[in-house]
Amino acid sequence: MLNPIWFYRMAHFLHRKHLPLVPRLVDYCIRVFFACWLPHTATLGRRVVLGYGGLGIVIHCEARLGDDVHIDQCVTIGGNARERGVPSIGNGVYIGAGAKILGPVVIGDHAIIGANAVVVRDVPPHSIAVGVPARVIKKGIEPNSYLYHRRTAS
């Protein structure tokens, strides 16, 4: 089935083959048809899932996402005006609807970012971060929790 990730993979492949114009055109097709910004220069791992077909998702062109990342609708992953750099997101991370991950932060493996959280500081692996600004409310969650199994079962 055609989705924004499929188009991203095609554009990223063409970008690696040094075709200058076609990947940029694919970026704009993703923007028009799926209402999300998923640039071909971003680095996405395997099995990345964009909730609701990527509706409202904005990802910075230099962002790095690991494998098995699930991103719900209306999420922003990008820089901020104060610091140079963009987010780096680990493997198995779940990002709730409306969350904003801003600046040069690192989200650890198997972390959970709550809905509408604004992350401006690093989130350690196996933890849950919620709020504005986001703070870690629980550390040491097991990667075999219900949420993790539900995401990897499909």
C-alpha positions in Angstrom: 0.0 0.0 0.0 1.3 3.5 -0.8 2.1 5.6 2.2 4.5 8.4 3.0 7.2 6.0 4.1 7.1 4.2 0.8 7.6 7.5 -1.0 10.3 8.6 1.4 12.3 5.3 0.8 12.1 5.9 -2.9 13.3 9.5 -2.6 16.0 8.6 -0.2 17.2 5.9 -2.6 17.3 8.4 -5.5 19.1 10.9 -3.2 21.8 8.3 -2.5 22.2 7.8 -6.2 22.9 11.6 -6.5 19.8 12.5 -8.5 19.2 16.1 -7.5 15.7 17.1 -8.6 13.5 14.0 -8.3 13.9 13.5 -4.6 12.8 17.1 -3.9 9.8 16.6 -6.1 8.8 13.5 -4.2 9.1 15.5 -1.0 6.5 17.9 -2.2 4.3 15.1 -3.4 4.4 13.7 0.1 3.5 17.1 1.4 0.5 17.5 -0.9 -0.9 14.0 -0.8 -0.3 13.0 2.8 -0.2 16.4 4.6 3.2 15.7 6.2 6.7 16.9 5.8 9.1 13.9 5.5 12.2 15.0 3.7 14.4 12.6 1.8 17.5 13.8 3.7 16.3 12.6 7.1 17.5 9.3 8.3 14.7 6.8 9.1 15.3 3.3 10.4 13.4 0.2 9.5 9.7 -0.4 10.3 9.0 3.3 11.1 5.2 3.8 11.4 3.5 7.1 10.9 0.1 7.1 12.6 -3.0 8.1 10.4 -0.9 8.1 7.3 1.5 10.8 8.6 -1.2 13.4 9.0 0.4 16.6 10.3 3.8 15.1 11.0 6.9 17.4 10.4 10.4 15.9 10.5 13.5 18.0 10.2 15.7 17.3 7.2 18.7 16.2 9.4 16.7 14.2 12.0 17.7 10.6 12.8 15.2 8.0 13.7 16.0 4.4 14.7 14.2 1.2 13.9 10.6 0.4 15.1 9.7 4.0 15.9 6.0 4.8 16.0 4.9 8.4 15.5 1.3 9.5 15.9 -0.3 12.4 14.1 0.6 16.0 14.4 4.1 15.4 15.8 7.0 17.8 15.2 10.6 16.6 15.2 12.9 19.5 14.6 15.4 22.2 15.7 14.9 25.2 17.9 16.1 28.8 17.7 18.4 28.6 20.8 20.6 25.6 20.0 22.1 24.2 16.8 21.2 20.6 16.2 18.3 18.3 15.7 16.8 15.3 17.6 18.1 11.8 17.5 15.6 9.2 18.3 16.5 5.6 19.3 15.0 2.3 18.5 11.6 1.2 19.6 10.4 4.7 20.6 6.7 5.6 20.8 5.8 9.3 20.2 2.3 10.3 21.2 0.0 12.6 19.2 0.9 16.2 19.1 4.3 15.8 20.7 7.1 18.2 19.9 10.7 17.1 20.1 12.9 20.2 19.7 16.6 20.9 19.5 19.6 18.6 19.8 18.0 16.1 22.2 18.5 12.3 22.3 15.6 10.1 22.9 16.8 6.7 24.3 15.8 3.3 23.1 12.3 2.1 24.0 11.2 5.4 25.5 7.7 6.7 25.4 6.8 10.3 24.7 3.4 11.3 25.9 0.8 13.1 23.8 1.3 16.8 23.5 4.7 16.6 25.4 7.3 19.2 24.5 10.7 17.6 24.8 13.6 20.0 25.1 16.0 17.7 27.2 17.3 14.2 26.6 15.1 11.3 27.6 16.9 8.2 28.9 16.3 4.8 27.5 13.3 2.8 28.9 11.5 5.8 30.3 8.3 7.7 30.0 8.3 11.5 29.4 5.2 13.8 29.6 4.3 17.4 30.1 5.3 20.9 28.9 8.2 20.9 29.1 8.5 17.2 29.2 9.9 15.5 32.3 10.6 11.9 32.9 7.9 10.4 35.2 9.0 6.7 35.1 12.3 5.1 34.4 13.2 1.4 33.8 10.1 0.4 31.9 10.4 -3.0 30.4 10.6 -3.2 26.6 8.3 -6.2 26.8 5.4 -4.1 28.2 1.9 -4.1 26.6 2.6 -1.1 24.4 5.9 -2.6 23.1 4.3 -6.0 22.3 1.4 -4.3 20.6 3.7 -2.3 18.3 6.0 -5.2 17.3 3.2 -7.9 17.0 2.1 -6.7 13.6 
